[in-house]
Amino acid sequence: MSVKLSNIYKSYGKQEILHDVSFEVKCGEITSFLGVNGAGKSTCMKIITGGLVQDKGEIYICGHNIIEDPLSSKKQIGYLPENNPLYPEMYVREYLIYVAGLYHLTNASQIVDEMIERIRLTDVCGKTIHTLSKGYRQRVGLAQSLLHNPCILILDEPFSGLDPNQLDEMHDMLRELGKEKAILFSSHSLQEVKDLCQHTIILHNHRIVADAPTEELIQEMSLEDKFKQLTQ
């Protein structure tokens, strides 16, 4: 199971956002997506999840072409966007039950209770979302992206704004999920990339400028130097 992009182009008017972007994210592997603001990371993730349509190129989700077979493709994807859109007036468990209904899940109540325990939301499941800390809101967003048991997780800046304790807990969750799923997450933290990722992709000026195992990039030169060199 994997995500495969082949020769993706995307422009808004005369402004090119993605130029000939190709890469693959494999099952059982956590892949980081690095790049400065405006490099095109979020646009690329929206295209992968079907929220935007590319101008040229093809995307395959677990073997399904996302344009030709969008329903089968999107069933395989869990997505946590950067702004994590939640319903703040809803209770945590109520919200997850609602999302389970959107997926037409059978045994929704059982699935939600298991997810609450897995993502460590037990202490806040009876609270309204707007009362939660940023860390707990991120957990709720992660929980909703996992309810339908997708093969692929697309996470856009999932750790932004978290304190050190929250980061440690979210990192632990991601490591566990990475054993069974294909995960692509964007980040500005090189330390996170070193700690979490088996593979690293760097996007600069709307093009892929590095695509290699993280350890290989670290051995070739320090990842910090590599990132600076490629994004100057």
N, C-alpha and C positions, 0 to 999 in steps of 0.2 A: 504494500500500500504506500502511495507516495503522491506528492504534488510535482508536476513537471511543467515548466514554462518553456516555450520555444519561440524565440524571436518576437517578443512582445514589444509593440510600439503604442504609445498613447500621447496625444496632444490635446491641449485646450486652445482652439484657435491656432495661432501661430506659435504658441509656447509649447515646446516639446517637453513632456514629463518623463517618458520612458523611451529609451532608444535601444532596440535589439537586445532585450533582456531575456536571458535563458538561464535557468538553473533547476535543480531538483532537490526536494526535501524528502528524505527517506524515513520509513517507519523505524522506530526504535532509536531515533536520532534527534537531538535538540540542535537546531540551526539558528544562529543569530543573524540578524539583518541590521548591519551597521551603515550609518551615513549621516551626514550633517542635515539639519533642518532644510527642507526643500529639495532633498536629493531624489524624492519620489517613492520613498518606502511605503507611506500610508496609501498612496494611490495604487501601488503594486498589490498591497494586501487587499484593498477593496476590489481589485480586479480578480484576484484569486478566489475571493469569497462570493463573487457574482454581483457585488454592489455596483460595480462599474463594468463597462464593456471595452475591451481593448480595440484599438484601430486596426491592428494587424497582429498576427501570431496566434498560437494555440496554447490552451491550458488543459491539462488532463489531471483529474482528481480521481485517484484509485482506478485509472484506466478509462474514466468517462470524460468525454469532451464537454467542458462546462457550457459551451454555447449550444451544442447539439443535444445534450442531455442534462439540462440544468438541475432538474429535480434529483436525479440520482447522484449528481456531483455534490450538491449542497447538503444532502443527507449525511455526507461523510465529513462535514466541516463543522467545527466549533470555533466561534469567532468572538474575541473580546476586543472591541475597538478602543481607541485611545481615550475617548470621552466617556466610556462605560455608561451608556444610557440605561438608567434604571427608573422605576416608578417610585419616587421617594416617599409617597404617602402610603405605600403598601407595606405590610409586614413581610419579613424575610420569607417565611414558609409560604405565605399566601402568594407572594410573587413567583416563587419557584413552582408552585402548583399551577399557576397561570401559564408559565412558560411550558411546563410539561403538557398542558392542554393544547398549546399551539402546535406541539410536535405530535399530538394525538397518541401519546404514550398510554399503553395499558398499565395498570398497577401504578398509576402516577404517584399516589400517596406513598407507597413503599419506596419507589425510586427516589423521590424527593427526600424522604427520611434518611435513606442510605447516603445520599449526596451531602446532606447536612452534616452527617457524622464524618464522612470522608474529607470534606473541606473544612472541618472544624468550625462549624457555624452553630453548634448546639447551644452555646451560651447566649446567642443573639437571635435565635429563630423566631422568638415571639416579639421582637422589637420592630419598629418601623424603620425603613431603610434610611430615612433622612437623619435619624439619630445616631447612625453608625459612624465609626472612624473611617478614614480613607482606606485603611488596611482591610477592614471588614467589608466595605463596599466592593473592593477589588475581589475579595473572596466570593461575594455574591455573584459578581460578574463572571468569575471563573466557573462557579457552580452551574449557572445557567448555560454556559457554553458546553458543559459536559453532560447535561441531562440525557441527551439522546445517544450517548456513548459514541461520539464520532471517532474516526480513525485519525483525523488531522486536526490540530489546534493552531489557529492563527491568532497571535497575541500582539497587539500594537501598544508598545510602551506599558506593559502590564505592571511594572514596578515603580513607575514615576510617583514621587511624593511619599513613598513609604518610609517609615523610620527603620532603624537597624533591626529591631526585633521582628517587625512585620516582614522585612526583607528576608530574613533567615527562614521564617516559616513558609513564605511563598516560594522561596528557592527549593526548600525541601519537597514541597508539593510538586513543583515542576520536574524535579529529578525523578520522582516516582512515576509521574505521568509519562515522562520521556522514555521509560522502559518499554511502553506498549504502544505509543502513538508517534506520529510524525509531528514535530513541533517547530514552528517558525515564529520567532519573536523579535521585535525590533527593540533596540536599546541604544543609549548613549554611553553606557558604562562598560568600559573595557574589562574591568575586574569581574563583572557579571559574566561576560563572555568567556573569560578564562576559566571561571569556576563551574559554569553550567554546560557549555556547548561543545559538542563534538565537531561541529562544522561552522564555518563563518563565511558570510557573503558581505562584501562591501559595495555599496552603491554610491557613485559620485558622478555629478554632472549628468544624471539620468541614465548612466551606464554601469554595468557590472565591471568593477576594476579588480576584484579579488574574489575567488570562490575556491576554498580549499579547507582541508581539515584544520581546526583551530591549532592543534599541536604543531602542525607543519608551519603555519604562519608564525607561531611563537619561536620555533627553532630557526626559521629563516632569518628573522630579526625580531626584536621585541615588537609585540603587537601594537604597542603605542606608536613606535616609530613607523611601522607599516601603515597604520591608519593616518598619521600625519603626512607621510610622504604621498599617499595616494589621494588625499583630500585637499592638498594645497592648491 
